[in-house]
Amino acid sequence: MHSEKTMKGTAKTDLFRKLPSVDELLREQGVAALVARHGSSPVTDATRTVLARLREEIASGLLDDASLGLALAGVNDAIEKQILEALRPSLRPVINATGVILHTNLGRAPLAESVFEHLSTTAGQFSNLEFDLEKGDRGQRDVHVDRLFRKLVASRGAFDTGSAEQEAQDTVSTIVVNNNAAAVLLALNTLAEGGEVIVSRGELVEIGGSFRIPDVMAKSGATLREVGTTNRTRIGDYERAITERTRLLLRVHRSNFEIKGFTEQASTAELVNLGRQRDVPVVEDLGSGALVDLQNFGINGEPNVLDSLRAGFDVVTYSGDKLLGGPQAGLISGRRDLVTRMRKNSLFRALRVDKLIYAALEATLLAYVKRDYDGIPTLKMMSLTKGEITARAEALVANVHSPNLQLEILDGESVIGGGAAPSSVLPTSLVAISCAGLSANELSVRLRGGSPPIIARVEQERVVLDLRTVFPDQDRVIATAVAGIAT
Ligand SMILES: *Cc1c(COP(=O)(O)O)cnc(C)c1O
């Protein structure tokens, strides 16, 4: 008599014997057809993977004679599925139902439609990225963004003296680097290497992902000269710290936090005047880089680039993919002589961006020039009223029919995210979902496991969806996915 253990062992050996070899499988008609379609090496790899999986399943006792027979009958399908999975890009679209508009982990700003048109006409071909078509000679890649930024500055009369248009043409330049961290590094290195930069102790910030002002300062070769205290810094503090070693006064926007209570900060006008008097440039690390007045969207306290330049900052650095709503980039706008020095710095060569980014930025800035704010998804999402979102939430709830699900509409708040406007929230309506027999966590895992994955918030043991950050044509996708979870 065999013990049960040995019997199982024998059975397993038999099962292993039933597995075809890779070569045998590749000679089979169905698999050969896959080779014709996908090429031999992906099919061989997939075949190996599928056989290895079956071997594992036999070893762990998951398959018996009958189920192995079924698995082998469907082996062609399994191989094809494996091929498609292996060839699927790892970077995939997701539905952002978190209500966080600039979600750094979800790629910050989604880009405007016009960006894709511009990319598709320029990126797949040669372009005049750095070629002056008039002179037939080498040109500068900055011109594509620089000219549009000047138009924006001019159209808003950022400079009050004389003809705004002319003034802007003469004085403001813009260059583009990889991100705002790079922009700050380039500005400090160019303007202050070997010298001192004065910064208020209330502005020695860390922005997510290890961007810290003292660290960037050290890397730039400039010396940080802290003044004032965490909560209060007066203009006199800056004034007393200026020596012949001073190269810059730096203001860092408190993008992702606030200081409240007994506080004081030198005003922009005071800083700018001091810089002028002592002939020291004043630079602002603005961060989020809005190009329109965000008060129109109910967001207070978030300065915009044009206002900063108008107020007299010599140079402003900001991100392309925060409130500007474009691709990841760092923009440096300001006094032409200073920006030209940055362009000539060899570090600029290391930080410069590709034609894809220029194309994306150019199309985004063109939308601003045309005042097509609805065309920029970030601005569009900010501008949605609670009423509009409620109507969509109600339609979604009406579209989900499942006895196991409970859907409810709640008042809630969306946030800007991306280290911008930390205390500004936008009123919204949330769809709260609960499902009999599933925890909120399990429910959110299932939503995330769908195709496309849906990223939701979990609040007070409930999954909540904020449609503010969902594109309207995705509402139906969500309704179908939610209904599917409970079945
Ligand atoms: C976001 C931010 C940065 C970093 O910008 P990235 O484009 O993410 O590199 C730097 N400074 C401030 C004030 C910011 O808000």
The ligand as an SDF file (V2000), in Angstrom:
LIG
                    3D

 15 15  0  0  0  0  0  0  0  0999 V2000
    7.4600   72.5410   -6.7440 C   0  0  0  0  0  0  0  0  0  0  0  0
    8.4950   73.4660   -6.2830 C   0  0  0  0  0  0  0  0  0  0  0  0
    9.8430   73.2430   -6.5750 C   0  0  0  0  0  0  0  0  0  0  0  0
   10.2850   72.0210   -7.3380 C   0  0  0  0  0  0  0  0  0  0  0  0
    9.7850   72.0770   -8.6460 O   0  0  0  0  0  0  0  0  0  0  0  0
    9.8700   70.7950   -9.6150 P   0  0  0  0  0  0  0  0  0  0  0  0
    9.3710   71.3020  -10.9280 O   0  0  0  0  0  0  0  0  0  0  0  0
    9.0330   69.7480   -9.0000 O   0  0  0  0  0  0  0  0  0  0  0  0
   11.3160   70.4160   -9.6730 O   0  0  0  0  0  0  0  0  0  0  0  0
   10.7670   74.1450   -6.1170 C   0  0  0  0  0  0  0  0  0  0  0  0
   10.4010   75.2420   -5.4120 N   0  0  0  0  0  0  0  0  0  0  0  0
    9.1040   75.5050   -5.1140 C   0  0  0  0  0  0  0  0  0  0  0  0
    8.7790   76.7290   -4.3270 C   0  0  0  0  0  0  0  0  0  0  0  0
    8.1170   74.6280   -5.5470 C   0  0  0  0  0  0  0  0  0  0  0  0
    6.8260   74.8630   -5.2580 O   0  0  0  0  0  0  0  0  0  0  0  0
  1  2  1  0
  2  3  1  0
  2 14  2  0
  3  4  1  0
  3 10  2  0
  4  5  1  0
  5  6  1  0
  6  7  2  0
  6  8  1  0
  6  9  1  0
 10 11  1  0
 11 12  2  0
 12 13  1  0
 12 14  1  0
 14 15  1  0
M  END
$$$$
